[in-house]
Structure formats: structure tokens, C-alpha cells
Amino acid sequence: MSLIKTNRTTDGMAAMGARAKDAAAQAVPMGKRAGTTAVQGAVGAKDWAAPRVQDAKEWAAPRVQDAKEWAAPRVQDAVRGAREWAAPRLEGAADAVTTSVAPKVSSALRSTASQVRPAPAKTGVRRLLDWRWMLGLGAVLAAAGTTAAVAMRRRYARATADAKDATEPDATEQAAGDDAAAEAHSVNGRVTTPEV
């Protein structure tokens, strides 16, 4: 590389940098002036438009009122016509729903209600026939039967003991009978058996 080309490039770059600085120095005040001009233009546009908007409002108000007065009965007629058209169609749809859908919905609701309904409470004889009551009644009857069996066995044992006592002689009678037998034995020398 030659020194001449290098110097030219460096000089050119310095010149371009200086021109850019000059352009930037001029652009800043121009930008400030443009912002100020824009604000002044907006204020001017507002001042210019305000009376014209007011004039437009004053001009449009009676026309809007006239349009409202003209349109109100026509809108009411249109609504009435739409209602007259829709009413028979809604009745037809209601009839169709009543004859086709309603029975299905009704049967579904009844089925659901029967599934949800609790079992009826048992009263009277049905309550007495419940298995818990039957089990309790069986236990009471078993206890009563056992008590009766024990009482009858005791009574039988007591009656048997009383009968045995009535047929057997007392110890004093038996002692007297033994003395008589001994005397009888001693009298003739024969052995006799006591009579029962």
C-alpha cells in the first residue's frame, strides 16, 4: 500500500465526519422548530374546527329529530310484523316439542325420580316383620323357653323328692321298725325282711 492512498482516505473520512456534525447541528434546531410548529398547528386546527363542529351540530340536530320521528313508527311496524310472523312459528315449535320431545323428557325425569326416591319407611306389621325385630323376638322367646324349662325341671325335682319322702319312713319310724324286726327276729329266731 502506498502512503498517498492512506492519507486520502483519512482526509476523506475527516471531511465526512465534519459534514455530518454540521448536518446534526442544523437538524436539532429544525426539529425543535418542527415540534413547535406542530403544536401551534394543532391548536390552530382546534380553534378552526370548534365553531364548525358547533355549526354542524346545530344543523344536524333538527334533521336527526326529524329522522327519529319518521323512523319510530316504521320501526314499530317492522317489530310488530316480525312478532306476527314469529308467533305462529313459535307455537308450532312448542307443539312439536310437546308431542315429540316432552314425553321423552318426562319419562326420563320420572325414571330419575324413581331411582332417587328412598325406600318407603316400614310401618305397622311390616316393621314388625323386619329381620332385626324377628331376631330380637326369637331371642326373647328362647330366654322365656329356657326359663320355663328350668322352672319345670326344678318343680319336677321337688315333686319327686316330696313323693320319695312320702313313701319312705322317717329315721325315727325306721328305727322303730328296726327294733320291732329285731324283736321279731329275736322272738322266734327267724330272719324276716321288712315289708315295703
Helices and strands as residue ranges (DSSP letters): H 3-96, I 97-101, H 102-116, H 125-128, H 131-167, H 171-188
